[in-house]
Amino acid sequence: MNRLIAVLLLLFTGPVLAVHEPWVTETFPQDVDKWWWDDAWWQEGQLDTPGNHAVTVEEISYRSGDVEVPAYLFRPTTPGDHLPVLFLHGRRGLDDLTLLLPRRLAARGFVVLAPDLWSARFVEKLPIAHDPAAELDAARGIDALLALPGIRGDRACVVSHTRGGYQALMALVKHGRQARGAACYVGYYPHWQDPNAPEPMQVYRYAPELEELLVPTLVFIGEHEQYQRLRPIVEGTAVLREKGRDARLIVYPGVGRGFDFRPPSVRTFADDLAAKDAARRTELFIRRHLD
């Protein structure tokens, strides 16, 4: 009772204070050291201006042992050689929605190879089990990309989303492409555990190969990412940083998994803000490590 009276006295007789803090506060990794701070924007109002390129696409294939791996090749129409990117799809596979992702990379000025790892081995869309053979198919996609005409340099960057993040990890570490062929790795909410591992491993552990990842790594997730994916990503990037690796995790407030390709019927303004920001940061990251 005394406490209630004290509160009422403060409300009606005390000074009026402006409170700017939200009811609930959350500190995301990027808010700790504010590496994103831009004096040119803050002081002078200058905005970073991305370039846009028209894109062509063709269907090609490459060999992985006895298997012919079908793939989509996206190229900017701008004349000249361009930096190479391998795009690795997730459990959904490549369809009208997910093919937008490699196209957007090519629109930033990259040559992008997007292999269809499921069709190569007659795997149905949205598989539960993991076929380790797809890991080698992904690794050989880097080789095939670098052998194409119109490529600048002798190293590629691997960009993946969802389960493609595991394929990328295995291609880089298990199949040695981080030592030859790949210079950087970008993961949109990557699955960093063997999909065939028991459920507790999915929730509480990342794949041990992650600790052997050496190339610069950039990871995007949404604040509302499901728990079984969130914990391995947060702990995995923290371990990489503890080991002195170039690894950065960006958490977008207000979005969950799929923010980069959620269709218009369910898409939110926050999804679009996150997707556009991630596209630009991916471009700058790739150029920094390939150019």
N, C-alpha and C positions, 0 to 999 in steps of 0.2 A: 504493500500500500504506500509506504513511504517513497519507494522507488518511482511509483506511478506519479505521485505528487511532484517529485523532483523533475520528472520528464515534462509534465504539463507546465510547470513554472518556467523551464528552459524554453519551451515552445512559445509561450506567450510573453515572456519578459526578457529572454535572452537575445543576443544578437542574431541576425539572420545570416546564415552562412550558405555560400554556394558550394554544393557538393558535386564534383565532376566524376568521381569514380563510379563504375557500374556496380550493381548489386553483387555480381560474381565476377571475379577477375581471373584471367588465365594467361600465363606467360608461355608463349610458344618459343621454340628454339631461336627463331630469327629476331625475337624481341630482346634477347639477352644482351648481345653486343651491337645490335643495330647496324650490321654490315651493309644493309641496303640504303643507308642514309646518303642523300644526294644534295650536296651544297648548291650545285647549279640549279636544281629545281627549287630548293627551299629559299635561296637568296635571290635568284634571278628569274625564277619562273620558267626555266628551260626544261622542255620535255624531250626524253629520248625518242628518236624517230626511227621505227623499223622500216626496212625495205620490203617491198612485195614483188614477187615474180610470178608470171603466168607459168602454168605447169602442164607438161604432157605426161601421159602414162601409157605404158605398153606391158603386155604380158610376156614374160620370158621364163626360162628355167635354168637350173644348174644341177650338176651331178653331185651326189653325196653317196659314194660307193656305188651300189647297184641301183640306187633310187634317184629318180628324176624329181627334183623339188620345184614345183611351180612357184612363180613369184611375180610381183608387180614392181615395175621400175618407174619411178617418178623422177622427172628431170625438169629443171627450170628451162624455159625457152630462151633465156638470156645467153648470148654467145659466150663461148669460153669453157674452160675446165672448172669443175666445182668440187667442193669438199664432199666426201662420202659419208653416208649414214646408213646403218642397218637398223631397220625397225622390226622388232619382234612382238607379235601379237600375243594376246592373253588367251584365257580359256575359251572365250567367245569365238575366237578365230577371226578371219578376215571377212567382213561383210560390208554393206553399204555404210554403216555407222563407223566401224573401226577403220575402214579405208580412208576416212577423212583425216586420220591422224598422220599417216605418212605424207599425204598430200599437203597438209599444213607445214610439215617440215620442208618439203620441196619448195613451197612458196616462200620460205625464208632464204632460198638460194642454194640448197643442197641437192645432190643426187642421192635418192633414197631407194634402197632395195628392201622390199617387204615380202619375205618368203612366206608361203602358206604351209606351215609345218604340219598341219592336220591333214590336208589333202594329200600331201606327199606320201603319207603312210596309211591312208584310208581311215583316218580317225574321225569319228563323228564330232559334230560341234558340241561344245561344253562337256568335254570328257572329265570324268572324275579321276581316273587313274592317270599316272604319268608314264610315258614311254621314254626311257633314257636315250633311245636312238635319236629323238628329236633334238637333243642337246648337240650332238655332233652335226646334225643337219644345220643347226643355227650357226655353229662355229664355221662350217664350210661356206655359209652365206657371206661371212666376212671376206673369205678368200675370193669368192666369186665377184663380190662387189668391187674389190680392189683391182681385179683383172679387167674390168670394163673400160671402154674408151671414155674420154671426157672426165676422168677423175684427176683431181689435184692432190698430190701427196701420196704417201704410201701407208697411211694409217687412217682408220675409220673411227667413228664414234658409234656406240650401240645405244639405241633408245628403245625402251620397252615399256609395256604397261601390264599390270596384273600378273598372271602366271608367266608371261614373257620375261619378267624379271628373274625368274629362276632359270629359264633357258639361257638368258644372258650371263648370269653368274657362272653357270656350268661351262658355257662356251669360253668365257674369259679365263677362269681358274682351272677347271678340270681339263679342258682341251687346249689350254696354253695360248689362247689368242691375245691375252693381255701382254704377253712377251713378244708377240709378233702379230701385227695387224690391227690391234685396237689401242686407242689412246685415251678413251674416256667412256663413261657409262652414265646414262640417265635412266632413272626408274620412276614411272608413275605408279604409286602404291604397289611396289613390287612384292610378289610372293617370294619370300626369302627362306623358304623351307621346302624340302622334298615333299611334293604332294602325296607321295605314297607313305610318308612317315605317319606314325600314330598320332591321334588327335592331341594328346598333351604336348607333343613336339611342335605341332602347328601353333599352339597357343603360347607356349612358354620359351621356345628355342628358335634361333635362326640356324640355317644350315652351316655346318662347320667351315665349309669352303669360303664363307664370307670373310673370315679372318685372314684369308690369303688374297683378298682383293687388293690390288695395288694401284690401279688406275684411278685418276680423279673421278669422283662419284657425286652426282646430284640426284636427290630424291624428293619427290613431291607426294604429299598425302593431304587428305582433308581432315579437319578437326573431328568429324563424325565417322571416321574410318572404323570398320568393325574391329573388335578387340583382338581377334585371333590374328589379324594382319598388323595391327598397330604396334603391339608390344615387340615383336621381332624387328620391325623397322626402326623403332626408336632406340632399342638397345643395340641393334646392329650398327647403326650409324655412330652411336656413342662409342662403341668399341673401336670402330675404324679411326675415329678422331683420337682416342686414347693411344692408339698405335702410331699416331703421327701421320695418318693418311689424309689426303685431301678429300674430305667427305662433308657434304652439306645436306641438311634436312630442312625443307620448307613445309610448314603446316598452314594450310589455308583455312581461315575461320569460316564457319557457316556452311561447309560443304562436306560431302562424304565421297565414297568411292565412285568413280565414273564421272567426275565433274568435267572431264575433258570430252566426253562423248554422249552424255545423257541427251536424249532426243528432245525436241521442242515441247512435246506434250507434258513433260515433267521437268523441263529445264528451268533453273532459277537464275536470277540476276547474279547471285553469288557464284554459281557454276561458271557463268561466262567470264566474270572478272578473274576467277582463278585460272581458267583455261587460257585466256589471253596472256595473263602475266607469266604463266608457266611456259608458254610457247616462246615468248621473248627471252626469258631467262635461259631456256634450253639453247636457243640460237647463240646467245652471247657466250654461254659455257662451251659449246662446241667450237666456236671460232677461236676462243682463247686457247683451246688445247690442240686444235688441228692447224690453225693458220701459221 
